[in-house]
Amino acid sequence: MAIKCPDCGAYNLSSAETCKKCGASLGPKLAQTPETAQAKVPFIKRLIPRRGVTKKG
């Protein structure tokens, strides 16, 4: 059975750990911890939360 790469779509052997075409990891995705999820939020959005902001008009 072949494994399809989630990044480039190439088919790889089921025993492969990385994609033969692009090198992406083919292993199970690790669950994001709150710290890593927070790190992906743009810096400015972490500085300026949207609570209480209203739009005029």
Phi, psi and omega in degrees: 000138181264153177250130178271130180293130180289341182269309186249347178087002179290148177268136183231162176300148181296340179272354183290141177263333178229157180289136180288339183267311185246348178085004180294151178290135179255001181286176179297141178288136178279141178295141179285136173273159179304327181294317181287326177294319179294325181294336180277347178285130180307144185306315184296325179291333176285331180282324185240088178293154184273002181300132174079002180274130178239155181258128178280148173129000000 
